[in-house]
Amino acid sequence: MGQIKLGLTVISAIVFIVGLLWVGHGTGAIHLPGTGFISSDSVWIINGALVAAFGLIVLVATRRLMRDAGTRPH
């Protein structure tokens, strides 16, 4: 169970961070080289917010479900 929890936590944290980067890049607050098509485009703000929200939901759910699974008697 520990490996599953760790894997889901890492993956969901990466998804959350990527979503935040898309939001930052879409708003023009972050400028990454070679990605000019994303800059200051509202579509990427919305996409990034949705991806970040999904990552956060999975992160919280993983932490909560795995915590509850560890406290149940077998």
C-alpha positions in Angstrom: 0.0 0.0 0.0 2.9 2.3 0.7 4.2 2.2 -2.8 0.7 2.9 -4.3 0.3 5.9 -2.0 3.7 7.2 -2.9 3.2 6.7 -6.6 -0.3 8.4 -6.6 1.0 11.2 -4.4 4.0 12.0 -6.7 1.9 11.7 -9.9 -0.9 13.9 -8.6 1.6 16.5 -7.3 3.3 16.7 -10.7 -0.1 17.1 -12.4 -1.0 19.9 -9.9 2.3 21.7 -10.6 1.9 21.4 -14.4 -1.6 22.8 -14.1 -0.2 25.8 -12.1 2.5 26.3 -14.7 -0.1 26.4 -17.4 -2.1 29.0 -15.5 0.9 31.1 -14.9 2.0 30.8 -18.5 -1.5 31.5 -19.8 -1.7 34.7 -17.7 1.7 35.8 -18.9 3.2 35.7 -15.4 5.6 32.9 -16.4 7.6 32.9 -19.7 9.1 29.6 -20.6 11.4 29.5 -23.6 10.0 27.8 -26.8 6.4 27.9 -25.7 5.2 31.2 -27.1 1.9 29.7 -28.3 0.7 29.4 -24.7 1.6 32.9 -23.5 -1.3 35.2 -22.6 -4.0 32.8 -23.9 -7.1 32.4 -21.8 -7.6 28.8 -23.0 -4.5 27.8 -21.1 -5.7 29.5 -18.0 -8.8 27.5 -18.0 -7.1 24.2 -19.0 -4.4 24.8 -16.3 -7.0 25.5 -13.6 -8.9 22.3 -14.5 -5.7 20.2 -14.5 -4.5 21.7 -11.2 -7.9 21.1 -9.6 -7.8 17.5 -10.8 -4.3 17.0 -9.5 -5.3 18.5 -6.1 -8.5 16.4 -5.9 -6.5 13.2 -6.6 -3.8 14.2 -4.1 -6.2 14.9 -1.3 -8.3 11.8 -2.1 -5.1 9.6 -2.2 -3.9 10.9 1.2 -7.3 10.5 2.8 -8.2 7.1 1.4 -4.8 5.6 2.1 -4.8 7.0 5.6 -8.2 5.5 6.3 -7.1 2.2 4.7 -4.1 2.0 7.0 -6.2 2.4 10.2 -8.8 -0.3 9.5 -8.3 -3.7 11.1 -7.9 -6.6 8.7 
